[in-house]
Amino acid sequence: MGAVIVVGTDTGIGKTVFSAGLARALGATYWKPVQAGLEEETDSEVVARLSGRPVLAEAYRLGLPASPHLAAEREGVAIDPARLALPPVAPLVVEGAGGLMVPLTRHLLYLQVIAGWGAPVVLCCRTALGTINHSLLSLTALRAAGCRVAGVAFIGEEMADSRRVICEIGAVRDLGRLPVLERVTAEALDDAFAGIDVAAIREVS
């Protein structure tokens, strides 16, 4: 298998924990191309701690916890799309930043970079109120950009009807649900990932 891209409908929905579980389940290397916000544990550090898998250095590490375009501007950094090419490593789990329409520069959206990679995409969706709208909009954007969607993974408490509506209307595969973990440890993540269809992700990657 090659690379699989993990994206979310929004920021802070749990896609980093999902990425850690996926890297662990696939025996993959992890890469977060752009990290904005360095005061707390970074996403790469979280994944390294939880997955025990190799983690590649970010292409850009920006101190301000903000949209990458703004964080880069504040630090006088020009984000070069050429530095965001997929590394020649396989298998590889790549985590996006925030939602799909997050700007990396004033003229470049993360979605455009993801489309250029040509790798299958897993969309992580909340199960909370509002998820149907956000999820269907994200699926529409991915397909309009020509991305190959492997499926959607839900994060949070069970909301069976929302899952069914998203998958039926969005014509997308339900890859399972990652529940909220009381203690986020490698062992707890392994147990929770029993509900994720890793075989389906491996099949399309």
N, C-alpha and C positions, 0 to 999 in steps of 0.2 A: 504494500500500500504506500501511497505518497503522503500528501498533506491533507488536513481537514481544517477548515476555518470555523472557529466558534465566535458567533456574534450574538448580540442581545438586542431586545426591543428598546432598551434604555440602559442607563448606567446604574450600578449598584444592585443588580438583580440576582447576582450569584454566579455569573458566568465564569469567574476566576476559579471558584470552587469546582464548578462543573468541568472546567478545563483541566484542573488537577486530577480529578477522577478519571477523565477520559485519557489523559496521558498515561496514567497508571494502568488503566485497563488495556490500552493498546500497546504498552511498552514503548511509548513514543517520547521524542524530545519535544520540549515546549519553547515557544517563542512569542513574546509580546513586542511587536515592532516599536510601538510608541508608548512610553509611560509618562503620564502627566501627574505630578504629585509624588514627592519623595519623603515627606515628613513622617508618614507611617510606613508600615511594612508594605513593600511594593508587591504588585501582582506576581512578578517573577519569583520573589522571595516566598510568597505564600505557596505557589505551585511547587517550588523546590522542596519546601518543608512537608507538604502534604503528599506529594507524588513520589518522592525519592527518585525522580527521573532527571536526566540532563536538562539544563535550562540554558538557552542561548542568550547572550547579552542583547539588550535592547538596541535598536538602531538609534533611538533618541530617548534620552532621559531628561525630562523637564520638571523643574521644581514646583511650579505652580499647579495646584489641583484645579484645572480648568480645561476648557476645550483645547486640544493640541495647537490649533492655529494661534490662539491667544497666548498660551503658555510659551510657545516658541517665540512669538513676537516680543514678549516681555523680556526674554533672555537674549534677544538679538540672534536667534537661530533661524536659519532658512531650511525647512524640511525639503529634502531632495527625494523625489519619488524613486530615483535609481537606487537609493540606499534601502528601499523597502521591497526589493525583489526577494522572492522566497529563497531561503538558503537551500543548498543541495543536500538536505538531510532527510532521511525517511526511516520510519514514519515520523511525521511532524504534526503537532497540534499548535495552531496559530490563534491567538486571542486578539480580537479587535478591541477598540477603545470606545466605550459608551455605545450609542446607537449607530445605525448605518449611515445616517446623514451628518455625522460629526465632521466638521471641516478640519483638515490637516493644514491647509493654507487657505488663503482667501479665494483660491481658485480650484481647490482639489478636495473632494469629499472622500471619506474613508471607503464608501461604497465603490467609488471608481477604482481604487486600488484593489479591493477585494475582487471585483469583476475581472481585473487584469490578471489576477493570479490563476484564474480558471480552475480552482480546486473546489470540491464540494463543501457546502456550507451547512452548519448546524445552527439553527436559530433558537436561542434560549429565550423563553417567555415566562413572565410572571404568571401566577395563577390568581393574583388579586384583581379587584375591580378595575376595569379598563383594559384588561389584557386582550380581549377580542379585537377591539379597534387597533391597538398598537401592533398586535401580531399580524393581522391581515394587511395593514399598511406596510409593515416590514416585508412580508412575503411578496406583496405587489412590487415593492421597490427592488427587491432582489431579482425577481424574474424580469422586470423591465430592463435591468442592467445586464441581463444575460447570465446570471449566476445559476449554478446547479445546486438546488436545495436538497440536501440529504434528508431533512426532516426537522421537526421541532421537538425540543426538549423542554418540559415544564419544570418550574422551580417554585416550590412553596407548598401550601396545603392543597389537598385534593379538591378540585373543582371540575367534576366529571363533565358537566354540561358545557362549560367553556372550552374544555379540551376537544370535545366532540364537534362543537360548532366551528372552532378554528380549523380543525383538520378536514372537516367536510367542505366548508366553504372555501378554504384555502387550498383544497386538493393536495394535501401534504401528509406525509407519514408522521404518526405519533411515535416518537422515540422513547417515551416514558417520562416519568416524573422523579425529580430529585427533591426529597422532602427537606424541610428546615431541620438542621442538625443542632441539637442542644449543645453538643461538644464537637467542634470541627477537628477531628483527628483523622489520620490515615486509615485507621481501622474502621471508624464510623463511616467514612466515605466509601470504603470498600463495601460495607454492608448496604449502604444506601444505593450504590451503583448497581445493585442486583436488579433494580427496577428500570435500568436504562438498556435499551436494545443496542448494545455495543456491536454485536454481529452485523446489524444493518448498516452501521456507520463504517465498519471495516469493509463491508461489501462494496460500498460506492467510492471508497477512497483509493 
